[in-house]
């Protein structure tokens, strides 16, 4: 049983509303999950790198970028403490925008709607805008026909030009010279699997945040393994398990090699609900529970694996 299913069933019991609440909750959950699957299928997955860049004392921008410099994922993060040139604290709230293959974008915040799971997504065509609440911040996101994303609050204005990759804060360009790394650099020496595992372990302790897309604000299971592959192989494998489960042939868990992906799936369901990475010696690394950690594969019981090389 998934954590989401447990949450819905426990809610029905706790509120003594019986089948009607459970049925309504499941219908609403299924609608949101279907919407999430739609966006996962239609977002662009050609990024080759990512960066994080402070744009104010209490804000930063995280983005993924293609080889040509086009931005694919843009997050505006808000911190409760003053930021420095080195990462010290995780962001408290954020707004994330993803680009789609149809020329649209979709936006959402860290606010979940089913316990710690599922978020509301807002699709924007060029020329449209939406105002969302990220923590205590009201943020208006506008998607200009000139391929520019604008994030505005009463105190700031951040612009990200999707085609050129240029970031501005209150009208001033913010260049790559202020980019920050997360807990050290991406490993570049050693064989492929060694680098994948070293990079994955660099994220130990990053808090779990459903639909989180960067380590500075928190990750979920799928965005965690995606970040590792983006770091090491310059490959965007998608930020949702429904996309990742189609990356290769399903094999037995016992055949998983270091760097391969492990998946969990409810019997009879089409999509998976959790993913982790095999690290060898019968262990895995995953973003689950409180934060990224390692565990014994035998204790976690994934249903199948996918070879990633």
C-alpha positions in Angstrom: 0.0 0.0 0.0 1.4 3.4 -1.0 1.8 6.3 1.5 -0.9 8.1 -0.4 -3.4 5.2 -0.1 -2.6 4.9 3.6 -3.2 8.7 4.0 -6.6 8.5 2.3 -7.8 5.5 4.3 -6.6 6.9 7.6 -8.3 10.2 6.8 -11.6 8.4 6.2 -11.4 6.6 9.5 -10.2 9.6 11.6 -13.0 11.8 10.4 -15.6 9.0 10.6 -17.0 9.9 7.2 -16.9 6.4 5.9 -17.0 5.5 2.2 -18.2 8.9 1.0 -15.1 10.7 2.1 -12.8 7.9 0.9 -14.5 7.8 -2.5 -14.4 11.6 -2.9 -10.8 11.7 -1.8 -9.8 9.0 -4.2 -11.6 10.6 -7.1 -9.8 13.9 -6.3 -6.5 12.2 -5.9 -6.9 10.3 -9.2 -7.7 13.5 -11.0 -4.6 15.2 -9.6 -2.4 12.2 -10.3 -3.7 12.0 -13.9 -2.8 15.6 -14.3 0.7 15.0 -13.0 1.2 12.1 -15.3 0.1 14.3 -18.3 2.7 17.0 -17.4 5.4 14.3 -16.9 4.7 13.0 -20.3 4.8 16.4 -22.0 7.7 18.3 -20.3 10.9 18.9 -22.2 13.7 16.5 -21.2 16.8 17.8 -23.0 18.6 19.6 -20.2 22.3 18.7 -19.8 23.2 20.7 -16.6 21.8 22.7 -13.7 22.8 25.7 -11.7 21.8 27.6 -8.5 22.3 31.4 -8.3 21.6 33.7 -5.4 19.6 36.7 -6.7 19.0 38.5 -3.4 19.7 38.2 0.3 16.9 35.7 0.8 16.3 34.4 -2.6 18.0 32.2 -5.3 17.2 30.8 -8.7 17.7 27.2 -9.6 17.5 26.2 -13.3 18.3 23.4 -15.7 19.8 24.2 -19.0 20.3 22.6 -22.4 23.6 22.4 -24.2 22.6 25.5 -26.2 21.8 27.5 -23.0 18.0 27.3 -23.1 16.4 27.1 -19.7 14.0 24.2 -19.1 13.2 24.3 -15.3 13.3 27.5 -13.3 12.7 27.7 -9.6 12.6 30.8 -7.4 13.5 29.8 -3.8 12.9 31.8 -0.6 15.1 31.4 2.4 14.5 32.4 6.0 18.2 33.2 6.6 20.5 35.6 4.7 22.3 33.8 1.9 26.0 33.8 1.4 28.4 32.6 -1.4 28.2 29.1 0.2 25.1 27.0 0.7 24.2 26.8 4.4 20.4 26.5 4.8 17.6 24.9 2.8 14.9 27.1 1.3 11.6 27.3 3.2 9.4 27.7 0.1 9.6 27.9 -3.7 7.9 28.4 -7.0 8.8 26.0 -9.8 8.1 26.4 -13.5 8.7 23.6 -16.1 8.6 24.0 -19.9 6.4 21.8 -22.1 6.7 20.3 -25.6 3.6 22.3 -26.7 5.2 25.6 -26.0 3.4 26.1 -22.7 4.8 26.0 -19.2 3.3 24.8 -15.9 3.9 26.2 -12.5 3.4 25.1 -8.9 4.6 25.7 -5.3 5.8 23.5 -2.5 2.3 23.4 -1.0 1.0 19.8 -1.0 -2.7 18.9 -0.9 -2.7 15.3 0.4 -0.6 15.2 3.5 3.0 15.4 2.1 1.9 14.4 -1.4 0.5 15.9 -4.7 0.5 19.6 -5.6 -1.8 21.8 -7.7 -0.4 22.5 -11.2 -1.1 25.6 -13.3 -0.5 25.6 -17.1 0.3 28.8 -18.8 0.3 29.7 -22.5 2.5 32.6 -23.7 0.9 35.8 -22.6 -0.8 34.3 -19.5 0.0 34.7 -15.8 -1.0 33.2 -12.4 -0.5 34.3 -8.8 0.6 31.6 -6.3 1.4 31.6 -2.6 4.9 30.2 -1.7 5.1 30.2 2.0 4.4 33.8 3.1 5.2 35.1 -0.4 2.6 36.0 -3.0 4.3 35.5 -6.4 2.9 36.5 -9.8 4.3 34.4 -12.6 3.9 35.6 -16.1 5.0 33.9 -19.3 5.7 36.4 -22.0 5.4 35.8 -25.7 9.1 36.7 -25.9 9.9 33.5 -24.0 10.5 35.3 -20.8 9.4 34.2 -17.3 8.7 36.9 -14.8 8.4 36.3 -11.0 7.1 39.3 -9.1 6.4 40.0 -5.5 5.9 43.4 -3.8 9.6 43.4 -3.0 11.3 41.9 -6.0 11.2 41.1 -9.7 13.1 38.2 -11.2 13.2 37.5 -14.9 14.5 34.4 -16.7 14.8 34.5 -20.4 14.2 30.9 -21.5 16.1 31.1 -24.8 19.2 33.1 -23.7 19.4 31.8 -20.1 19.8 35.4 -18.8 18.7 36.0 -15.2 17.9 39.5 -13.9 17.0 40.6 -10.3 15.2 44.0 -10.0 16.5 44.9 -13.4 20.2 43.9 -12.8 21.8 41.0 -14.6 22.9 38.1 -12.3 25.7 36.2 -14.0 27.1 32.7 -13.5 30.0 34.1 -11.5 27.8 33.9 -8.4 26.7 30.3 -9.0 26.9 28.1 -5.9 27.7 24.4 -5.7 25.8 22.0 -3.4 28.1 20.4 -0.8 31.1 20.2 -3.0 31.6 19.6 -6.7 30.3 16.9 -8.9 32.8 14.0 -9.0 34.7 13.8 -12.3 37.2 11.1 -11.7 36.7 7.3 -11.7 34.5 5.0 -13.7 30.9 5.9 -14.4 29.2 3.9 -11.6 31.7 5.2 -9.0 30.9 8.8 -10.0 27.1 8.1 -9.9 27.3 6.7 -6.4 29.6 9.4 -5.1 27.3 12.1 -6.4 24.2 10.4 -5.0 25.8 10.3 -1.6 26.6 14.0 -1.8 22.9 14.6 -1.4 22.5 12.6 1.8 20.4 14.6 4.3 18.5 16.7 1.7 15.0 16.9 3.0 12.1 15.2 1.2 9.8 17.6 -0.5 7.2 16.3 -2.9 7.7 17.7 -6.4 10.8 19.5 -5.3 13.3 19.9 -8.1 16.5 21.0 -6.5 18.6 20.1 -3.5 18.6 23.7 -2.2 14.9 23.5 -1.4 14.4 19.7 -1.2 13.9 16.8 -3.5 11.5 13.9 -4.0 12.4 10.3 -5.0 12.3 10.9 -8.8 13.9 14.4 -8.9 16.8 13.0 -6.7 17.8 10.3 -9.1 17.3 12.7 -12.0 19.6 15.3 -10.4 22.3 12.6 -10.0 22.1 11.6 -13.7 22.0 15.2 -14.8 25.1 15.9 -12.7 27.2 12.9 -13.8 25.9 12.0 -17.3 24.4 15.4 -18.3 21.2 13.5 -18.9 17.7 14.6 -18.0 15.8 11.4 -17.2 12.6 13.2 -16.0 11.4 14.2 -12.6 8.6 11.7 -12.2 8.6 7.9 -11.8 6.0 7.4 -14.5 8.6 8.6 -17.1 11.6 7.0 -15.5 10.0 3.5 -15.4 10.0 3.5 -19.2 13.8 4.2 -19.6 14.6 0.6 -20.2 13.7 -3.1 -19.9 12.3 -4.2 -16.5 14.5 -6.8 -14.9 14.6 -8.6 -11.6 15.8 -6.7 -8.6 18.5 -9.3 -8.0 20.0 -8.4 -11.4 20.4 -4.7 -10.5 23.9 -3.2 -10.8 25.3 -0.1 -9.1 23.7 3.0 -10.8 20.5 1.1 -11.9 17.1 2.3 -10.8 14.8 0.3 -8.5 11.0 0.8 -8.6 8.0 0.2 -6.4 4.6 -0.4 -7.9 1.2 -1.4 -6.4 -0.1 -4.6 -7.9 -2.5 -4.0 -10.8 -1.5 -0.3 -11.1 0.0 1.1 -14.4 2.4 3.5 -12.8 5.1 3.3 -10.2 5.1 5.4 -7.0 8.7 5.3 -5.8 12.3 5.0 -7.2 15.7 4.5 -5.8 19.2 3.8 -7.0 21.2 0.6 -6.4 24.7 1.4 -5.0 26.0 -2.2 -4.7 26.6 -4.7 -1.8 22.8 -5.2 -1.5 22.1 -1.5 -0.7 20.3 1.4 -2.3 20.1 5.1 -1.9 16.8 6.9 -1.9 14.9 10.2 -1.1 12.2 9.0 1.2 10.9 9.6 4.7 12.8 12.6 6.1 15.7 12.8 3.7 18.1 11.1 1.3 19.6 8.0 2.9 21.0 4.5 2.2 19.2 1.3 3.1 19.3 -2.5 2.5 17.4 -3.5 -0.6 16.0 -6.5 1.1 14.4 -4.3 3.7 12.8 -2.0 1.2 11.5 -4.7 -1.3 11.3 -2.9 -4.7 9.3 -4.7 -7.4 11.7 -4.4 -10.4 14.8 -2.7 -11.7 15.9 -1.0 -14.9 19.5 -1.2 -16.2 20.8 2.3 -16.9 23.8 1.4 -19.0 
